[in-house]
Amino acid sequence: MKLTTLMALALTVGIAGPACSDDDPTGPTTPATANVRVVHASPDAPNVDVLVDNVVVLTNVPYEAVSGYLAVPAGTRNFKVNATGTSTSVINADVAVTAGMNYTVMATGLVAAIEPLVLTDDLASPAAGNVKVRLVHAAASAPTVDIYVTAPGADISMMSPTLSGVPFRGYSDYLEVPAGTYQVRITVAGTKTVAIDSGSLAIMAGEIRSGVALDNSGGGAPFGAIVLADKN
């Protein structure tokens, strides 16, 4: 799957709308756009095609794949997620997007109960020397969780969680912390039983990241996570 090529094609065929010349005030206007990226986070769904206002913008997208940002006209847009090569929609949702804003749309949940999760992405740079990190619970088979963000190897047995009682499809605000190396551990809520361990994650000053907890392919344990590069 060549997401870059597909995004370029989407823009070419009109997802961002026709351009006009400043010298031609009677011509079509360029609509204000929002930036939207798509994440396939439904563990038992097949590879999918993504359509915006019935135009295919991504095709044959596998589980855990993340697109770059697509420019789409502001307003209420129709998003469809279809099994690849078919007209069978597992998601058919209208999503309102605002000009100049950035969004992540995730297909979440087991396919029998799949739903879009729409996040607003804050890409404003952190303070000098800092990073911004957002955490998302998109593991359909996992219970409510606690999340610990610590120095690598830190003993969490006597620590309070960074975030507690996070339900499926729950997510944090962006947390601004000093750049460095961190470890994210996700436990069953109210316990120290680690279900997901990121290992050491080095985050450089100025970077913005979203960590997304996910089921294993097909659903269920062992659980894992992907890290989205919101902004480098």
C-alpha positions as CSV (number, residue, x, y, z in Angstrom):
1,M,0.0,0.0,0.0
2,K,1.5,3.3,-1.1
3,L,-0.3,5.8,1.1
4,T,1.7,8.8,-0.2
5,T,0.7,8.0,-3.8
6,L,-2.9,7.5,-2.8
7,M,-3.0,10.8,-0.9
8,A,-1.6,12.6,-3.9
9,L,-4.2,10.9,-6.1
10,A,-7.0,11.9,-3.7
11,L,-6.0,15.5,-3.9
12,T,-5.7,15.3,-7.7
13,V,-9.2,13.9,-8.2
14,G,-10.7,16.6,-6.1
15,I,-10.9,15.8,-2.4
16,A,-9.3,19.2,-1.7
17,G,-11.5,20.8,-4.3
18,P,-10.6,22.8,-7.5
19,A,-8.2,25.6,-7.4
20,C,-8.8,29.1,-8.8
21,S,-6.7,32.0,-9.9
22,D,-6.6,35.3,-8.0
23,D,-7.1,36.8,-11.5
24,D,-10.4,35.1,-12.0
25,P,-12.9,36.2,-9.3
26,T,-15.7,34.5,-11.1
27,G,-14.0,31.1,-11.1
28,P,-14.5,28.3,-8.5
29,T,-13.1,29.1,-5.1
30,T,-10.7,26.8,-3.2
31,P,-12.5,25.6,-0.1
32,A,-10.9,26.0,3.3
33,T,-9.6,22.6,4.4
34,A,-9.0,20.5,7.4
35,N,-6.3,17.8,7.8
36,V,-7.5,14.3,8.5
37,R,-5.5,11.1,8.9
38,V,-7.0,7.6,9.2
39,V,-6.0,4.7,11.5
40,H,-7.2,1.1,11.0
41,A,-7.6,-0.1,14.6
42,S,-10.3,-2.8,14.2
43,P,-8.4,-6.0,14.9
44,D,-10.7,-8.5,13.2
45,A,-11.7,-6.3,10.2
46,P,-10.2,-7.2,6.8
47,N,-8.0,-4.8,4.8
48,V,-10.2,-1.8,4.0
49,D,-10.7,1.1,1.5
50,V,-11.4,4.5,2.9
51,L,-13.8,6.9,1.0
52,V,-14.4,10.6,1.7
53,D,-17.6,11.8,0.1
54,N,-17.6,8.6,-1.9
55,V,-14.2,9.2,-3.4
56,V,-11.6,6.5,-2.6
57,V,-8.7,8.1,-0.8
58,L,-6.9,5.0,0.6
59,T,-7.1,1.4,-0.5
60,N,-6.1,-2.0,0.9
61,V,-5.3,-0.6,4.3
62,P,-4.2,-3.3,6.8
63,Y,-4.7,-3.4,10.5
64,E,-2.5,-1.0,12.4
65,A,-1.8,1.1,9.3
66,V,-1.8,4.9,9.7
67,S,-2.1,7.3,6.8
68,G,-0.6,10.7,6.6
69,Y,-2.8,13.8,6.8
70,L,-5.3,14.2,4.0
71,A,-6.6,17.7,3.1
72,V,-10.4,17.6,3.0
73,P,-12.8,20.5,2.6
74,A,-14.1,21.9,5.9
75,G,-17.7,21.0,6.8
76,T,-19.5,17.8,7.3
77,R,-17.8,15.0,5.3
78,N,-19.0,11.5,4.8
79,F,-16.4,8.8,5.7
80,K,-16.9,5.2,4.6
81,V,-14.7,2.3,5.5
82,N,-15.3,-0.6,3.1
83,A,-13.9,-4.1,2.9
84,T,-11.3,-3.7,0.2
85,G,-12.6,-4.0,-3.3
86,T,-16.3,-4.1,-2.2
87,S,-19.1,-1.7,-1.5
88,T,-19.7,-3.2,1.9
89,S,-19.3,-0.4,4.5
90,V,-18.3,-1.4,8.0
91,I,-18.3,2.3,8.9
92,N,-20.5,5.0,7.2
93,A,-20.4,8.2,9.3
94,D,-20.7,11.9,8.8
95,V,-17.9,13.8,10.5
96,A,-17.8,17.5,10.9
97,V,-14.3,19.0,10.4
98,T,-13.2,22.7,10.9
99,A,-10.9,24.6,8.5
100,G,-7.3,24.7,9.7
101,M,-7.8,21.9,12.3
102,N,-6.2,18.5,12.4
103,Y,-8.0,15.2,13.1
104,T,-7.3,11.5,13.6
105,V,-10.2,9.2,12.6
106,M,-9.8,5.6,13.9
107,A,-11.8,2.6,13.0
108,T,-12.1,1.0,16.4
109,G,-13.7,-2.1,18.0
110,L,-14.3,-5.6,16.8
111,V,-16.0,-5.5,13.4
112,A,-19.4,-6.6,14.8
113,A,-19.4,-3.3,16.8
114,I,-17.0,-1.1,14.8
115,E,-17.3,2.6,15.3
116,P,-15.2,5.6,14.4
117,L,-13.3,7.4,17.1
118,V,-12.6,11.0,16.0
119,L,-9.8,12.9,17.8
120,T,-8.7,16.5,17.5
121,D,-5.0,16.7,17.1
122,D,-3.2,19.7,18.8
123,L,-0.1,20.2,16.7
124,A,1.0,23.4,18.4
125,S,4.7,23.0,19.4
126,P,5.5,22.3,23.0
127,A,7.7,24.6,25.0
128,A,11.4,24.5,24.3
129,G,12.9,21.2,25.5
130,N,9.6,19.5,25.9
131,V,7.5,16.9,24.1
132,K,3.7,16.3,23.9
133,V,2.2,12.8,24.3
134,R,-1.4,11.7,24.1
135,L,-2.5,8.2,25.1
136,V,-5.5,6.4,23.5
137,H,-7.2,3.1,24.7
138,A,-8.3,1.4,21.4
139,A,-7.8,-2.2,22.5
140,A,-11.3,-3.6,22.0
141,S,-10.9,-6.7,24.2
142,A,-9.1,-5.0,27.1
143,P,-10.9,-3.8,30.2
144,T,-10.8,-0.3,31.7
145,V,-7.1,0.4,32.3
146,D,-4.6,2.5,34.3
147,I,-1.7,4.0,32.4
148,Y,1.8,4.7,33.9
149,V,4.3,6.9,32.1
150,T,7.6,6.6,33.9
151,A,11.4,6.5,33.5
152,P,12.5,3.2,31.9
153,G,12.5,0.4,34.5
154,A,10.9,2.4,37.3
155,D,9.0,0.3,39.8
156,I,5.3,1.0,39.6
157,S,4.3,-1.0,42.6
158,M,4.1,2.0,44.9
159,M,3.2,4.6,42.2
160,S,-0.1,6.2,41.4
161,P,-1.0,5.9,37.7
162,T,-0.5,8.8,35.4
163,L,-4.0,8.2,34.1
164,S,-6.5,6.0,35.9
165,G,-9.8,4.3,34.9
166,V,-9.4,4.8,31.2
167,P,-12.2,3.0,29.3
168,F,-12.2,1.5,25.8
169,R,-12.2,4.4,23.3
170,G,-11.0,6.8,26.1
171,Y,-8.0,9.0,25.6
172,S,-6.0,11.7,27.4
173,D,-5.3,15.3,26.6
174,Y,-1.8,15.9,25.4
175,L,0.7,15.6,28.3
176,E,3.6,18.0,28.0
177,V,6.8,16.6,29.6
178,P,10.5,17.1,29.2
179,A,12.1,15.3,26.2
180,G,13.8,12.1,27.1
181,T,13.3,8.3,27.3
182,Y,10.1,7.0,28.8
183,Q,8.3,3.7,29.4
184,V,4.6,3.4,29.1
185,R,2.9,0.6,31.0
186,I,-0.8,-0.2,30.8
187,T,-2.4,-2.2,33.6
188,V,-5.9,-3.6,34.4
189,A,-7.5,-0.7,36.3
190,G,-6.9,-0.9,40.1
191,T,-4.1,-3.5,39.7
192,K,-0.4,-3.5,38.9
193,T,-0.9,-6.3,36.3
194,V,0.8,-5.0,33.2
195,A,-1.1,-5.8,30.0
196,I,0.9,-3.6,27.6
197,D,4.6,-2.5,28.0
198,S,6.0,-0.1,25.5
199,G,9.6,-0.7,26.5
200,S,11.9,2.3,26.2
201,L,10.6,5.2,24.1
202,A,13.0,8.0,23.2
203,I,11.2,11.2,22.4
204,M,13.1,14.2,21.1
205,A,12.4,17.8,22.0
206,G,9.6,19.3,19.9
207,E,8.0,16.0,18.9
208,I,4.3,15.3,19.4
209,R,3.2,11.6,19.7
210,S,0.1,9.6,20.2
211,G,0.4,6.1,21.8
212,V,-2.5,3.8,20.9
213,A,-3.2,0.6,22.8
214,L,-4.5,-2.2,20.4
215,D,-5.6,-5.8,20.4
216,N,-3.5,-8.5,18.7
217,S,-4.5,-9.0,15.1
218,G,-7.8,-10.9,15.1
219,G,-8.7,-9.6,18.5
220,G,-7.7,-10.3,22.1
221,A,-4.3,-10.7,23.8
222,P,-1.4,-10.3,23.6
223,F,-2.1,-6.6,23.5
224,G,0.2,-4.2,21.9
225,A,0.6,-0.5,20.9
226,I,1.5,1.7,18.1
227,V,3.0,5.2,18.3
228,L,1.7,7.8,15.9
229,A,4.0,10.7,14.8
230,D,1.6,13.6,15.1
231,K,4.4,16.1,14.5
232,N,8.2,15.7,14.2
